[in-house]
Amino acid sequence: MIKSIITLSIFLTMVGFCQAQEKKIATDTLAVAGVCGMCESRIENAASIAGVKKAEWDKQKQELIVIYSTKKTSLDEISKAIQDAGHDTGKGPATAGTYEQIDKCCRYREMEVH
């Protein structure tokens, strides 16, 4: 009986430990402004911070789909990285200084996006 209780205790402890070690993976969509393939590369590269498994920007929808580990990063951190690369996101605009650093053909604020 004691052996069974000890075995059960060890098993429950191991299950709890394994569950605590599971990675939390999230998939989110973030609005990101851009106009072309160069913007796509810049946005996806900027979003590829530690913890991001995949980042894919859709020009037509003006959206970034991002898959990431919530233990390593957050959607706010990903958004900030994109803003720091010069692109407005649904969480806020890029600063004027970072926006001015992107190529003139990529300046989405100055043109109508189709």
Residue, then its C-alpha position, 0 to 999 in steps of 0.5 A: m500500500i505504501k509503495s503504491i502511494i509513493t509511486l502515485s506521488i512520484f507520478l503526480t509530481m512528474v506530471g505536474f513538472c511536465q505540464a509546467q515545462e510545456k511551452k505556451i504557443a500562441t497564434d495572433t494577428l496584428a495589423v501592420a501597414g506596408v505597401c510592397g515586397m520590401c515592406e514584407s521582408r522588413i516587417e517579417n524580419a523585424a517580427s522575427i525576435a526571440g520566441v517567434k516561430k513564424a511571422e507572415w505578412d499579408k499585403q492585401k489584408q495589411e496583417l501579420i500572422v505571428i506564431y510565438s512562445t508566450k514564455k519568451t515574448s509577447l504580442d506587444e514586444i513583437s509590435k514594438a520591434i515592427q514599429d522600431a523598423g518603421h511600420d505602424t501596427g494596430k498597437g501604435p505608430a512607428t516614430a517619425g524618425t524610424y518611419e523616415q528611415i525606410d525607403k521612400c517607395c515604402r512610405y505607406r503614410e504618403m500613399e493610398v494602399h491598394 
